[in-house]
Amino acid sequence: MSFVDGVVNVLPRPLAEIAFRHHELIKFAIVGGITFVIDSGIFYFLKLTVLTEKPVTAKIISGVIAVIASYILNREWSFRNRGGRERHHEAFLFFAVSGVGVVLSFLPLWVSSYVFDLRVPDVSLMVENIADFISAFIIGNLLQMAFRFWAMRRWVFPDEMNQLVEEFEDEFLFEEEQLGHS
């Protein structure tokens, strides 16, 4: 029994049913929280030390490291019961989808930094850091999280069994319809 299963088991029945129905989303969100800490920790370390003049570069580096951690955690935990693809195909799809996610996460930071010029000396260091946090970690992460969850379930870790059942049902209904028209 996993940690999440243990928590779900102590919830009141209506909440437990909702949590059970959305267990992948909950696990995906937990992985997102963990990778958020990794991403923001590395970003601020780089931005405040060796990449003070290059916040987008710092965000790309931190995002790539967080994506690697995300693949491992999502593959082995969030979507463990999905898939069926060969690992190299799955990994390629994961990193392609995550690459789009990294772009979605740094685009608001780029706009904030280079379109609105929310950088020192045009604004104070406090305003710059608040703008960076809101644009990169709130707006950017919400954009990429929504896209990645949808894309992971659709392409990277598809529910192969449900797809086969749907295809079978469609074929069965088609044959039934053809027999009814004969």
Secondary structure, DSSP 8 states (H G I E B T S, - for coil): --HHHHHHHHS-HHHHHHHHHTHHHHHHHHHHHHHHHHHHHHHHHHHHTTTTT-HHHHHHHHHHHHHHHHHHHIIIIITTT---S-HHHHHHHHHHHHHHHHHHHHHHHHIIIIIS--STTTS-HHHHHHHHIIIIIIIHHHHHHHHHHHHIIIIIS--HHHHHHHHHHHHHHHHHHHHHH-
